[in-house]
C-alpha cells in the first residue's frame, strides 16, 4: 500500500465512477461514507471483495463529523447495565489507540471537579464508576501506559489541569482517562483512503436514487448524469437517512448539540471538564479542549422528530442548557457572547419507547424484504465492529467468497506507533493530524505557514486535501478535511486560501 494507491482526487473519482457503472458487477455496494460506511468499505476490501462505496455528499457529511471527538470506553453504558456495549466500546477504543489509528487518537484526561454543586455522594458514585471503567480498560488489555488508571486530585492539582476553574469550595477533583480523536472527519477520510488503497472504488457526490438488493440507480451530482451500479450485495450505511434507502427501517433519531468556545474563555484547560446534569444520575456535560485552541462543550440528548435535514441546526434552548450546566465549573462563567460556533448531530437510534437518552447504543444489522443489508444504531467508537458485522451479513447473504475480517490489526494510512510519531522531525501539528505521512506535507516549506493569524491550518494541508483526500470544493476543505468552518469568522478568513489550494493542486510542482 503506497501513498499513490490511497490518493483520492477528482480525476480518480471520474475514472472509478465510469468503471463502477460500465456494467460490471461488484461484490458489495456500500451506500454512505460516514464512519460506518467507510469502515465497511475497508473491511470488505481487506477481505478481497470488489467494493464500490458511494455518498450523495462527501466523507463524514452526516453524524460522523458532529461527534464529541471522543473515543469513549463505555463507562456510561456500564452505569446503565449495558455491560456488553461497554466492553465492546472499551475493546474498540484499545484497537484504535494501539493499532488502527494511534496517530489520530490520544489519551485525554477527564476531570470531574469536586465543587459545591457536586454532592459528596455524587463524587463517591463517580469515583466508583471510574474504577469500574478502569476494570474495563484492563479487560480490553489496553496498557496503562496508554490510558493511566484514575486517581484523586488535590485542589491545586485540579486547578493545574483547569486554570479557569471555580476555586471557591473546590474539594479537589477526580481524574480519569479516555480517548480523544484529533478529528472524527479525519478518521473517516483515513478509512476511505485505506479502502481505496486496497482496491475499493470510493465515490463521493454520487447520490442513490433507488436501491435494491442487487444494485442501485445513482446520479453524479457534479454532472447530473444517471447511472446504474450492479452488485451482488448492498449495504445501507446511511445512518439517520437509512429509511430513505430502505423504508422497512424505523429509527428514532436523537440530537446531540455542542457549542464552540475559544480556549481563552475557559482559561485553556488541558483536561476535559465533566459536570453532572442537575437532577440526573448518569448524564454529564463536557468541556472538551481541542488541539487547535478551541473547546467543544456538549452534549445534549433530545428527540429529533420530523424530516431529517442535510445539516441539523443547534437550537437556542440546547445552547442555553449547555452553558447553564458547564458554567458553574468556571470562575468566569461563559455566556452567549462567548459562543463562537455551534453544531448538532443526529444519532441513528433504533425506534423504541422511553427517552432517547435512555435508548441503547447497541447496533443492529437488518435485512430487508428487498435484500438490502442495513446497519444502524451504535456509535463512533464501535464503527469497526459495526462494519465487520455488516460485511459478515453481506458475505452470508450474497454467498460471497470473502476472507476473514482483517481490521482488528490493520492500520489506516498514516498510522504509526507513538514512539515512531515522537521521533518524526516533521512539524508537530502535521504529525498529529497525518502521522507518518506528515513529511510528505512538509516538503515545501513555503506552504507551512498558517493561513491566517487565527487559523493554524497550513496551505500544505489544504493542497493535500485536494490532491490526496478527495476534496472537490471549498466546503470539503473547510468543513471536513479541516474544521475551520465550525467558527464562522475563521471560515470567512480561510475561504480565499481554500480556493487558492485548488489552483496550487493543478500545478504538479506544488503538489505535496
BAPABA-453519 format. One line per 2 residues: number of its first residue (from 0); their letters; for each residue x, y, z of C-alpha. Coordinates in steps of 0.5 Angstrom, whole numbers, plus 500, padded with zeros to 3 digits. Example, Ala and Ser with C-alpha at 12.3 -4.5 7.8 and 13.67 -1.06 7.14 Angstrom:
REM residues 2
0 = AS = 525:491:516; 527:498:514
This chain:
REM residues 512
0 = XX = 500:500:500; 503:506:498
2 = XX = 501:514:498; 499:514:491
4 = XX = 495:508:492; 491:511:497
6 = XX = 491:518:494; 484:521:492
8 = XX = 483:526:487; 477:529:483
10 = XX = 481:525:477; 481:518:480
12 = XX = 473:519:482; 472:521:475
14 = XX = 475:514:473; 473:510:478
16 = XX = 465:512:477; 466:510:470
18 = XX = 469:504:472; 463:502:477
20 = XX = 458:504:472; 460:500:466
22 = XX = 456:494:467; 461:490:471
24 = XX = 458:487:478; 462:489:484
26 = XX = 461:484:490; 459:490:495
28 = XX = 456:497:494; 456:501:500
30 = XX = 451:507:501; 454:512:506
32 = XX = 461:514:507; 461:516:514
34 = XX = 465:512:519; 461:506:519
36 = XX = 461:506:511; 468:508:510
38 = XX = 470:502:516; 465:497:512
40 = XX = 469:499:505; 476:498:509
42 = XX = 473:491:512; 470:489:505
44 = XX = 476:491:501; 481:488:506
46 = XX = 478:481:505; 479:481:498
48 = XX = 472:483:496; 471:488:490
50 = XX = 468:494:493; 464:501:491
52 = XX = 462:506:496; 458:512:495
54 = XX = 456:518:498; 451:523:496
56 = XX = 455:529:499; 462:528:502
58 = XX = 466:524:507; 463:525:514
60 = XX = 458:529:512; 453:527:517
62 = XX = 453:525:524; 460:522:524
64 = XX = 463:530:524; 459:532:529
66 = XX = 461:528:535; 465:530:541
68 = XX = 471:527:538; 472:522:544
70 = XX = 473:515:543; 469:513:549
72 = XX = 471:507:553; 464:505:555
74 = XX = 463:508:562; 456:511:561
76 = XX = 454:504:558; 457:501:564
78 = XX = 453:505:569; 446:503:565
80 = XX = 448:496:566; 449:495:559
82 = XX = 456:491:560; 456:488:553
84 = XX = 456:495:550; 461:498:555
86 = XX = 466:492:554; 465:493:546
88 = XX = 467:500:547; 473:499:551
90 = XX = 476:494:547; 475:498:540
92 = XX = 478:504:544; 484:500:545
94 = XX = 484:498:538; 484:505:535
96 = XX = 489:507:540; 494:502:540
98 = XX = 493:499:533; 489:502:528
100 = XX = 490:510:529; 495:512:534
102 = XX = 496:518:530; 489:520:531
104 = XX = 487:518:538; 491:520:544
106 = XX = 490:520:552; 485:525:554
108 = XX = 485:527:562; 478:527:564
110 = XX = 477:532:570; 471:532:575
112 = XX = 472:538:580; 469:537:586
114 = XX = 465:543:587; 460:545:592
116 = XX = 455:543:586; 457:536:586
118 = XX = 455:533:592; 460:528:596
120 = XX = 455:522:594; 456:524:587
122 = XX = 463:524:588; 463:518:591
124 = XX = 459:515:586; 463:518:580
126 = XX = 470:515:583; 467:508:584
128 = XX = 465:509:576; 472:511:574
130 = XX = 475:505:578; 470:500:574
132 = XX = 472:504:568; 479:502:569
134 = XX = 477:495:570; 474:495:563
136 = XX = 481:498:561; 484:492:564
138 = XX = 479:487:561; 480:490:554
140 = XX = 488:490:555; 489:497:554
142 = XX = 496:499:557; 496:503:563
144 = XX = 502:507:559; 497:509:554
146 = XX = 491:510:559; 493:511:566
148 = XX = 489:509:572; 484:514:575
150 = XX = 486:518:582; 484:523:586
152 = XX = 487:530:586; 488:536:591
154 = XX = 485:543:589; 492:545:587
156 = XX = 493:539:582; 486:540:580
158 = XX = 487:548:578; 493:546:575
160 = XX = 489:542:569; 484:547:569
162 = XX = 487:554:571; 480:558:570
164 = XX = 476:553:575; 472:556:580
166 = XX = 476:555:586; 471:557:592
168 = XX = 469:551:596; 473:547:591
170 = XX = 475:540:595; 480:537:589
172 = XX = 478:533:583; 477:526:580
174 = XX = 482:525:574; 480:519:569
176 = XX = 483:518:562; 479:517:556
178 = XX = 481:517:548; 480:523:544
180 = XX = 480:524:537; 484:529:533
182 = XX = 478:530:529; 473:525:527
184 = XX = 472:527:520; 480:526:519
186 = XX = 479:519:522; 473:518:516
188 = XX = 478:520:511; 483:516:513
190 = XX = 479:510:513; 476:511:506
192 = XX = 484:512:503; 486:506:506
194 = XX = 480:502:503; 482:506:496
196 = XX = 489:503:497; 486:496:498
198 = XX = 482:497:491; 475:500:493
200 = XX = 472:505:489; 471:511:493
202 = XX = 465:516:490; 463:522:493
204 = XX = 458:527:490; 454:520:488
206 = XX = 447:520:490; 443:514:490
208 = XX = 436:515:487; 433:508:489
210 = XX = 437:502:491; 435:494:491
212 = XX = 439:488:494; 443:488:487
214 = XX = 445:495:486; 443:502:485
216 = XX = 441:507:481; 445:513:482
218 = XX = 446:521:480; 453:524:479
220 = XX = 452:530:483; 457:534:479
222 = XX = 454:533:472; 447:531:473
224 = XX = 448:524:469; 445:518:472
226 = XX = 448:511:472; 447:504:474
228 = XX = 451:500:479; 450:493:479
230 = XX = 452:489:486; 452:482:489
232 = XX = 450:485:496; 448:492:498
234 = XX = 450:495:505; 446:501:507
236 = XX = 450:505:512; 447:512:511
238 = XX = 445:513:519; 439:517:520
240 = XX = 438:517:513; 437:509:513
242 = XX = 430:509:512; 430:513:505
244 = XX = 434:507:502; 430:502:506
246 = XX = 423:504:508; 423:498:513
248 = XX = 428:501:517; 425:505:523
250 = XX = 429:510:527; 428:515:533
252 = XX = 434:520:532; 436:524:538
254 = XX = 440:531:537; 447:532:540
256 = XX = 449:539:541; 456:542:542
258 = XX = 458:549:543; 465:552:541
260 = XX = 469:557:545; 476:560:545
262 = XX = 480:556:550; 482:563:553
264 = XX = 475:564:555; 476:558:560
266 = XX = 483:559:562; 486:554:557
268 = XX = 484:547:560; 489:542:559
270 = XX = 483:536:561; 476:535:559
272 = XX = 472:538:565; 466:534:567
274 = XX = 460:537:570; 454:533:572
276 = XX = 447:535:569; 443:537:575
278 = XX = 437:532:577; 440:526:573
280 = XX = 445:521:576; 448:519:569
282 = XX = 448:525:565; 454:530:564
284 = XX = 456:536:560; 464:536:558
286 = XX = 468:542:556; 473:539:551
288 = XX = 479:542:550; 482:541:542
290 = XX = 489:541:540; 488:548:536
292 = XX = 486:552:542; 478:551:542
294 = XX = 474:548:547; 467:544:545
296 = XX = 462:544:550; 457:538:550
298 = XX = 453:535:549; 445:534:549
300 = XX = 441:528:548; 434:530:545
302 = XX = 429:527:541; 429:530:534
304 = XX = 423:529:531; 420:530:523
306 = XX = 424:530:517; 432:529:517
308 = XX = 436:536:515; 442:535:511
310 = XX = 445:539:516; 442:540:523
312 = XX = 442:546:527; 443:547:534
314 = XX = 437:550:538; 438:556:542
316 = XX = 435:552:548; 441:547:547
318 = XX = 446:552:547; 443:555:554
320 = XX = 443:549:557; 450:547:556
322 = XX = 452:554:558; 448:553:565
324 = XX = 451:546:566; 458:548:565
326 = XX = 458:555:567; 459:554:575
328 = XX = 465:550:574; 469:556:572
330 = XX = 471:563:575; 469:567:569
332 = XX = 462:564:567; 462:563:560
334 = XX = 455:566:557; 452:567:550
336 = XX = 457:572:548; 463:567:548
338 = XX = 460:562:544; 464:563:537
340 = XX = 460:557:534; 455:551:535
342 = XX = 454:544:532; 449:539:532
344 = XX = 449:532:530; 443:526:530
346 = XX = 444:519:533; 441:514:529
348 = XX = 438:510:534; 433:504:533
350 = XX = 426:506:535; 424:504:542
352 = XX = 420:507:548; 422:512:553
354 = XX = 427:518:553; 432:518:547
356 = XX = 438:519:553; 436:512:555
358 = XX = 436:508:549; 441:503:548
360 = XX = 447:505:543; 448:498:541
362 = XX = 448:497:534; 444:492:529
364 = XX = 444:489:523; 438:489:519
366 = XX = 436:485:512; 430:488:508
368 = XX = 425:484:504; 429:487:498
370 = XX = 435:484:501; 439:491:503
372 = XX = 443:490:509; 442:496:514
374 = XX = 447:498:519; 444:502:525
376 = XX = 445:504:532; 452:504:535
378 = XX = 457:510:536; 463:513:533
380 = XX = 468:508:538; 465:502:535
382 = XX = 465:503:528; 470:498:526
384 = XX = 465:492:530; 459:495:526
386 = XX = 463:495:520; 465:488:521
388 = XX = 458:485:523; 455:489:516
390 = XX = 460:485:512; 459:479:515
392 = XX = 452:479:514; 453:481:507
394 = XX = 458:476:505; 453:471:508
396 = XX = 447:474:505; 451:474:498
398 = XX = 455:468:499; 461:472:497
400 = XX = 468:469:497; 471:473:503
402 = XX = 477:472:507; 476:473:515
404 = XX = 476:480:518; 483:484:518
406 = XX = 481:490:521; 483:488:528
408 = XX = 490:489:527; 490:493:520
410 = XX = 493:501:521; 490:506:517
412 = XX = 494:511:512; 499:515:517
414 = XX = 498:510:523; 505:509:527
416 = XX = 507:507:534; 507:513:539
418 = XX = 515:512:539; 516:513:532
420 = XX = 511:519:532; 515:522:537
422 = XX = 521:521:533; 519:525:527
424 = XX = 522:531:525; 516:534:521
426 = XX = 512:540:525; 508:537:531
428 = XX = 502:540:528; 503:536:522
430 = XX = 505:529:526; 499:530:530
432 = XX = 494:530:524; 498:526:519
434 = XX = 502:521:523; 508:518:518
436 = XX = 505:522:512; 507:529:516
438 = XX = 514:529:512; 510:529:505
440 = XX = 506:535:507; 513:539:510
442 = XX = 517:538:503; 515:545:501
444 = XX = 517:550:507; 513:556:503
446 = XX = 507:552:505; 508:551:512
448 = XX = 506:558:515; 499:558:518
450 = XX = 494:561:513; 492:567:518
452 = XX = 493:569:525; 487:566:528
454 = XX = 487:560:524; 493:555:525
456 = XX = 492:551:519; 497:551:513
458 = XX = 497:551:506; 500:545:506
460 = XX = 494:541:509; 489:545:504
462 = XX = 493:543:498; 494:536:501
464 = XX = 486:535:502; 485:537:494
466 = XX = 491:532:492; 490:526:496
468 = XX = 484:527:500; 479:528:495
470 = XX = 476:535:497; 472:537:491
472 = XX = 470:544:493; 472:549:498
474 = XX = 467:547:503; 470:540:503
476 = XX = 477:543:505; 474:548:511
478 = XX = 468:544:514; 471:537:513
480 = XX = 478:536:511; 480:541:517
482 = XX = 474:544:522; 476:551:520
484 = XX = 468:552:519; 466:551:526
486 = XX = 467:558:527; 464:563:522
488 = XX = 469:568:523; 475:563:522
490 = XX = 472:561:516; 471:567:512
492 = XX = 478:569:513; 480:562:510
494 = XX = 476:562:504; 481:565:499
496 = XX = 486:560:502; 482:554:500
498 = XX = 480:557:493; 488:558:492
500 = XX = 489:551:494; 485:548:488
502 = XX = 490:553:484; 496:550:487
504 = XX = 494:543:486; 493:544:479
506 = XX = 501:545:479; 505:539:480
508 = XX = 511:542:482; 506:545:488
510 = XX = 503:538:490; 506:536:497
